[in-house]
């Protein structure tokens, strides 16, 4: 099953990622840090992965050009 995984900067995708997944990782000086709750950089690695980036990754993983929400 395809998936979009948001790694942020906690762990590098090459440690646990699958080739079929879209892996969102922020390459910063402090990442990967391995800290699940503490961050000296105000979680910059997560802030760089915007909702627009996540939405584009999901749409790409679905293999569609247009996403239509169903209510």
C-alpha positions in Angstrom: 0.0 0.0 0.0 1.3 3.4 -0.9 1.7 5.9 2.0 2.9 9.4 2.6 5.2 9.4 5.7 6.0 12.7 7.5 9.4 12.1 9.1 10.2 15.8 9.8 13.7 15.6 11.1 13.4 13.0 13.8 14.8 10.0 11.9 16.1 9.7 8.3 13.8 7.7 6.0 16.7 5.4 4.9 16.5 3.9 8.4 12.9 2.8 8.2 11.3 3.9 5.0 9.9 1.8 2.2 10.6 2.5 -1.5 6.8 2.5 -2.3 6.2 5.3 0.2 6.5 9.1 -0.3 8.8 10.2 2.5 8.8 13.8 3.7 12.0 14.7 5.5 13.6 18.0 6.2 17.4 18.1 5.6 18.6 20.6 8.2 21.9 20.9 10.1 20.1 19.5 13.2 18.4 16.5 11.5 18.1 13.7 12.0 18.1 14.4 15.7 16.2 11.5 17.3 14.4 13.7 19.8 10.7 12.8 19.9 9.6 15.7 22.2 12.5 18.1 22.8 13.7 20.4 20.1 16.3 23.2 20.3 15.2 24.6 17.0 11.5 25.1 17.6 10.6 22.1 15.4 11.8 23.9 12.2 12.0 20.5 10.4 8.3 20.0 10.9 7.3 23.6 10.0 9.1 23.2 6.6 6.7 20.4 5.7 3.7 22.6 4.9 0.1 21.3 4.4 0.6 22.1 0.7 3.6 19.8 0.5 1.7 17.1 2.3 -1.4 17.5 0.0 0.8 17.4 -3.1 2.5 14.2 -1.9 -0.9 12.6 -1.2 -2.2 13.5 -4.6 1.0 12.3 -6.2 0.8 9.0 -4.3 -2.8 8.5 -5.4 -1.7 8.9 -9.0 -4.3 11.5 -9.7 -4.0 15.1 -10.9 -6.9 16.4 -9.0 -8.1 15.4 -5.5 -11.8 15.6 -4.8 -12.9 15.4 -1.1 -16.0 13.4 -0.4 -18.4 14.3 2.4 
